[in-house]
């Protein structure tokens, strides 16, 4: 059992926990090839913050506009 970060309700026993990604940032990954001794870089993203959510919390989050999501995260 866990508490949904979106709705604030406690989950039911055995209910699946959804990990909701709420913040990411760009990341440069460095790769190294040992045989040719070359390195190269790729661009990607990494997860900064995740929250636990119930199915109802995920539906509520997806129904919010981006501005509402930002203001909601400030209150967490």
DSSP file (Angstrom, degrees, kcal/mol; ACC not computed):
  #  RESIDUE AA STRUCTURE BP1 BP2  ACC     N-H-->O    O-->H-N    N-H-->O    O-->H-N    TCO  KAPPA ALPHA  PHI   PSI    X-CA   Y-CA   Z-CA
    1    1 A X              0   0    0      0, 0.0     2,-0.3     0, 0.0    12,-0.1   0.000 360.0 360.0 360.0 148.8    0.0    0.0    0.0
    2    2 A X        -     0   0    0     10,-0.1     9,-3.1     7,-0.1     2,-0.5  -0.929 360.0-102.6-151.7 169.2    1.2    3.5   -0.7
    3    3 A X  B     -A   10   0A   0     -2,-0.3     2,-0.3     7,-0.2     7,-0.2  -0.904  34.3-124.7-104.6 128.3   -0.1    7.1   -0.8
    4    4 A X     >  -     0   0    0      5,-2.9     4,-1.7    -2,-0.5    49,-0.2  -0.554  11.6-151.2 -71.2 126.8   -0.9    8.6   -4.2
    5    5 A X  T  4 S+     0   0    0     47,-2.7    -1,-0.2    -2,-0.3    48,-0.1   0.724  93.2  46.3 -71.9 -21.2    1.1   11.8   -4.7
    6    6 A X  T  4 S+     0   0    0     46,-0.4    -1,-0.2     3,-0.1    47,-0.1   0.928 126.5  22.1 -87.6 -51.5   -1.6   13.2   -7.0
    7    7 A X  T  4 S-     0   0    0      2,-0.1    -2,-0.2    47,-0.0     3,-0.1   0.744  91.5-133.7 -89.9 -24.6   -4.9   12.4   -5.2
    8    8 A X     <  +     0   0    0     -4,-1.7     2,-0.2     1,-0.3    -3,-0.1   0.506  61.6 130.6  82.9   3.9   -3.5   12.1   -1.7
    9    9 A X        -     0   0    0     -6,-0.1    -5,-2.9     1,-0.1     2,-0.3  -0.587  62.1-113.7 -91.1 153.4   -5.5    8.9   -1.1
   10   10 A X  B     -A    3   0A   0     -7,-0.2    -7,-0.2    -2,-0.2    -1,-0.1  -0.658  35.9-118.7 -82.8 140.1   -4.1    5.6    0.2
   11   11 A X        -     0   0    0     -9,-3.1     2,-0.2    -2,-0.3    -1,-0.1  -0.277  26.5-104.3 -75.4 164.1   -4.1    2.8   -2.3
   12   12 A X    >   -     0   0    0      1,-0.1     3,-2.1     4,-0.1    -1,-0.1  -0.537  51.0 -82.2 -81.5 153.5   -6.0   -0.5   -1.8
   13   13 A X  T 3  S+     0   0    0      1,-0.3    -1,-0.1    -2,-0.2     3,-0.1  -0.366 117.2  11.8 -58.1 130.3   -4.1   -3.6   -0.8
   14   14 A X  T 3  S+     0   0    0      1,-0.3    -1,-0.3    -2,-0.1     2,-0.2   0.421  89.9 144.5  83.0  -0.6   -2.6   -5.2   -3.9
   15   15 A X    <   -     0   0    0     -3,-2.1    -1,-0.3     1,-0.1     2,-0.1  -0.505  56.4-106.2 -73.7 138.9   -3.2   -2.2   -6.2
   16   16 A X        -     0   0    0     -2,-0.2     2,-0.5    -3,-0.1    39,-0.2  -0.371  26.9-132.7 -67.3 138.5   -0.5   -1.6   -8.8
   17   17 A X        -     0   0    0     -2,-0.1     2,-0.5    37,-0.1    37,-0.2  -0.824  15.2-153.2 -93.0 125.3    1.8    1.4   -8.2
   18   18 A X  E     -B   53   0B   0     35,-2.4    35,-2.0    -2,-0.5     2,-0.8  -0.879   7.0-144.9 -99.0 125.7    2.3    3.6  -11.2
   19   19 A X  E     -B   52   0B   0     -2,-0.5     2,-0.6    33,-0.2    33,-0.2  -0.828  18.4-159.9 -91.1 112.3    5.6    5.5  -11.3
   20   20 A X  E     -B   51   0B   0     31,-2.9    31,-1.9    -2,-0.8     2,-0.6  -0.841  10.4-140.1-100.9 117.9    4.7    8.9  -12.9
   21   21 A X  E     +B   50   0B   0     -2,-0.6    29,-0.2    29,-0.2     3,-0.1  -0.659  30.1 165.8 -77.6 119.0    7.7   10.8  -14.4
   22   22 A X  E     +     0   0B   0     27,-2.2     2,-0.3    -2,-0.6    28,-0.2   0.545  60.5  31.0-113.2 -11.5    7.1   14.5  -13.6
   23   23 A X  E     +B   49   0B   0     26,-1.4    25,-2.7     2,-0.0    26,-1.8  -0.966  58.7 167.7-152.0 133.4   10.5   16.0  -14.4
   24   24 A X  E     -B   47   0B   0     -2,-0.3     2,-0.3    23,-0.2    23,-0.2  -0.864  12.3-159.8-133.0 168.5   13.3   15.2  -16.8
   25   25 A X  E     -B   46   0B   0     21,-1.8    21,-2.3    -2,-0.3     2,-0.1  -0.986  31.0 -95.4-146.8 155.1   16.5   17.0  -18.0
   26   26 A X  E     -B   45   0B   0     -2,-0.3     2,-0.4    19,-0.2    19,-0.3  -0.418  42.0-170.8 -71.3 148.1   18.7   16.7  -21.1
   27   27 A X  E     -B   44   0B   0     17,-2.9    17,-2.5    -2,-0.1     2,-0.5  -1.000  19.3-143.5-142.5 139.6   21.8   14.6  -20.7
   28   28 A X  E     -B   43   0B   0     -2,-0.4     2,-0.4    15,-0.2    15,-0.2  -0.924  20.0-155.6-103.5 123.4   24.9   13.9  -22.8
   29   29 A X  E     -B   42   0B   0     13,-3.1    13,-2.2    -2,-0.5     2,-0.5  -0.836   4.0-145.9-102.9 135.9   26.1   10.3  -22.7
   30   30 A X  E     -B   41   0B   0     -2,-0.4     2,-0.3    11,-0.2    11,-0.2  -0.856  14.4-169.3-103.0 131.7   29.7    9.5  -23.4
   31   31 A X  E     -B   40   0B   0      9,-3.0     9,-1.9    -2,-0.5     2,-0.4  -0.914   4.0-159.5-119.9 147.9   30.6    6.2  -25.1
   32   32 A X  E     -B   39   0B   0     -2,-0.3     2,-0.7     7,-0.2     7,-0.2  -0.993   7.2-154.2-131.8 129.2   34.0    4.6  -25.6
   33   33 A X  E  >> -B   38   0B   0      5,-3.1     4,-1.1    -2,-0.4     5,-1.0  -0.907   5.6-164.1-101.8 115.4   35.1    2.0  -28.1
   34   34 A X  T  45S+     0   0    0     -2,-0.7    -1,-0.1     2,-0.2     5,-0.0   0.851  83.8  54.1 -69.4 -34.8   38.1    0.1  -26.8
   35   35 A X  T  45S+     0   0    0      1,-0.2    -1,-0.2     3,-0.1    -2,-0.0   0.950 123.3  23.8 -67.9 -49.4   39.1   -1.5  -30.1
   36   36 A X  T  45S-     0   0    0      2,-0.1    -1,-0.2     0, 0.0    -2,-0.2   0.470  99.8-130.8 -95.6  -1.9   39.3    1.7  -32.1
   37   37 A X  T  <5 +     0   0    0     -4,-1.1     2,-0.4     1,-0.2    -3,-0.2   0.897  59.4 138.7  51.7  47.1   40.0    3.9  -29.0
   38   38 A X  E   < -B   33   0B   0     -5,-1.0    -5,-3.1     2,-0.0     2,-0.4  -0.890  38.9-155.5-117.2 150.0   37.3    6.4  -30.1
   39   39 A X  E     +B   32   0B   0     -2,-0.4     2,-0.3    -7,-0.2    -7,-0.2  -0.939  12.4 178.7-122.2 150.5   34.8    8.2  -28.1
   40   40 A X  E     -B   31   0B   0     -9,-1.9    -9,-3.0    -2,-0.4     2,-0.4  -0.965  17.2-134.9-145.4 162.0   31.4    9.6  -29.1
   41   41 A X  E     -B   30   0B   0     -2,-0.3     2,-0.4   -11,-0.2   -11,-0.2  -0.909  12.0-167.5-122.6 144.9   28.6   11.4  -27.5
   42   42 A X  E     -B   29   0B   0    -13,-2.2   -13,-3.1    -2,-0.4     2,-0.3  -0.965  19.5-128.0-128.6 149.5   24.8   10.9  -27.7
   43   43 A X  E     +B   28   0B   0     -2,-0.4     2,-0.3   -15,-0.2   -15,-0.2  -0.744  42.8 137.0 -95.7 143.5   22.1   13.2  -26.5
   44   44 A X  E     -B   27   0B   0    -17,-2.5   -17,-2.9    -2,-0.3     2,-0.3  -0.859  43.7-100.5-159.3-166.7   19.2   11.8  -24.3
   45   45 A X  E     -B   26   0B   0    -19,-0.3     2,-0.3    -2,-0.3   -19,-0.2  -0.941  21.6-155.4-129.6 154.5   17.2   12.6  -21.3
   46   46 A X  E     -B   25   0B   0    -21,-2.3   -21,-1.8    -2,-0.3     2,-0.4  -0.956  26.7-107.9-128.6 151.8   17.3   11.4  -17.7
   47   47 A X  E     +B   24   0B   0     -2,-0.3   -23,-0.2   -23,-0.2     3,-0.1  -0.613  32.1 175.1 -79.6 130.1   14.6   11.2  -15.1
   48   48 A X  E     +     0   0B   0    -25,-2.7     2,-0.4    -2,-0.4   -24,-0.2   0.786  67.3  14.6 -99.3 -40.7   14.9   13.8  -12.3
   49   49 A X  E     +B   23   0B   0    -26,-1.8   -27,-2.2     2,-0.0   -26,-1.4  -0.994  57.4 178.0-146.2 133.2   11.7   13.1  -10.4
   50   50 A X  E     -B   21   0B   0     -2,-0.4     2,-0.3   -29,-0.2   -29,-0.2  -0.941  10.1-161.1-127.4 152.4    9.1   10.4  -10.2
   51   51 A X  E     -B   20   0B   0    -31,-1.9   -31,-2.9    -2,-0.3     2,-0.3  -0.952  24.2-111.6-130.8 153.9    6.0   10.1   -8.0
   52   52 A X  E     +B   19   0B   0     -2,-0.3   -47,-2.7   -33,-0.2   -46,-0.4  -0.658  43.3 173.7 -80.7 138.5    3.8    7.2   -6.9
   53   53 A X  E     -B   18   0B   0    -35,-2.0   -35,-2.4    -2,-0.3     2,-0.1  -0.999  28.0-132.3-147.3 147.8    0.3    7.3   -8.4
   54   54 A X     >  -     0   0    0     -2,-0.3     4,-2.3   -37,-0.2     5,-0.2  -0.356  44.0 -96.8 -83.2 174.7   -2.8    5.2   -8.5
   55   55 A X  H  > S+     0   0    0      1,-0.2     4,-2.2     2,-0.2     5,-0.2   0.890 129.1  51.6 -61.5 -38.5   -4.7    4.7  -11.8
   56   56 A X  H  > S+     0   0    0      1,-0.2     4,-2.1     2,-0.2    -1,-0.2   0.873 108.9  51.3 -65.3 -36.8   -7.0    7.6  -10.8
   57   57 A X  H  > S+     0   0    0      2,-0.2     4,-2.5     1,-0.2    -2,-0.2   0.885 108.9  50.1 -66.4 -39.8   -4.0    9.8  -10.1
   58   58 A X  H  X S+     0   0    0     -4,-2.3     4,-2.6     2,-0.2    -2,-0.2   0.918 111.3  48.9 -64.4 -43.4   -2.5    9.0  -13.5
   59   59 A X  H  X S+     0   0    0     -4,-2.2     4,-1.2     1,-0.2    -2,-0.2   0.899 112.1  48.8 -62.8 -39.8   -5.8    9.9  -15.2
   60   60 A X  H  X S+     0   0    0     -4,-2.1     4,-0.5     2,-0.2     3,-0.2   0.917 111.7  49.4 -65.0 -43.2   -6.1   13.1  -13.2
   61   61 A X  H >< S+     0   0    0     -4,-2.5     3,-1.2     1,-0.2    -2,-0.2   0.913 110.3  50.1 -62.2 -44.6   -2.4   14.0  -14.1
   62   62 A X  H 3< S+     0   0    0     -4,-2.6    -1,-0.2     1,-0.3    -2,-0.2   0.744 106.2  57.3 -68.7 -22.4   -3.1   13.4  -17.8
   63   63 A X  H 3< S+     0   0    0     -4,-1.2    -1,-0.3    -3,-0.2    -2,-0.2   0.582  90.6  93.1 -82.4 -10.1   -6.2   15.5  -17.7
   64   64 A X  S << S-     0   0    0     -3,-1.2     2,-0.1    -4,-0.5    -3,-0.0  -0.502  77.6-120.9 -82.6 151.5   -4.2   18.6  -16.5
   65   65 A X     >  -     0   0    0     -2,-0.2     4,-2.3     1,-0.1     5,-0.2  -0.477  33.8-104.0 -79.0 161.9   -2.8   21.2  -18.8
   66   66 A X  H  > S+     0   0    0      1,-0.2     4,-2.1     2,-0.2     5,-0.2   0.858 123.5  52.8 -57.0 -35.2    1.0   21.8  -18.6
   67   67 A X  H  > S+     0   0    0      2,-0.2     4,-2.0     1,-0.2    -1,-0.2   0.902 109.4  48.3 -67.3 -39.7    0.4   25.0  -16.6
   68   68 A X  H  > S+     0   0    0      2,-0.2     4,-2.1     1,-0.2    -2,-0.2   0.874 109.6  53.3 -66.6 -37.2   -1.7   23.1  -14.1
   69   69 A X  H  X S+     0   0    0     -4,-2.3     4,-2.3     2,-0.2    -2,-0.2   0.914 109.0  49.1 -63.8 -42.9    0.9   20.4  -13.8
   70   70 A X  H  X S+     0   0    0     -4,-2.1     4,-1.4     1,-0.2    -2,-0.2   0.920 112.7  46.6 -63.6 -44.4    3.6   22.9  -13.1
   71   71 A X  H  X S+     0   0    0     -4,-2.0     4,-0.8     1,-0.2    -1,-0.2   0.854 111.5  52.4 -68.4 -32.9    1.6   24.7  -10.4
   72   72 A X  H >X S+     0   0    0     -4,-2.1     4,-0.7     1,-0.2     3,-0.7   0.900 106.5  53.1 -67.1 -40.6    0.6   21.3   -8.9
   73   73 A X  H >< S+     0   0    0     -4,-2.3     3,-0.5     1,-0.2    -1,-0.2   0.810 101.6  59.8 -65.8 -29.6    4.3   20.3   -8.6
   74   74 A X  H 3< S+     0   0    0     -4,-1.4    -1,-0.2     1,-0.2    -2,-0.2   0.812 103.9  51.9 -66.0 -28.9    5.1   23.4   -6.8
   75   75 A X  H <<        0   0    0     -4,-0.8    -1,-0.2    -3,-0.7    -2,-0.2   0.658 360.0 360.0 -82.6 -16.1    2.7   22.4   -4.1
   76   76 A X    <<        0   0    0     -4,-0.7    -1,-0.2    -3,-0.5    -2,-0.1   0.488 360.0 360.0 -71.8 360.0    4.2   18.9   -3.6
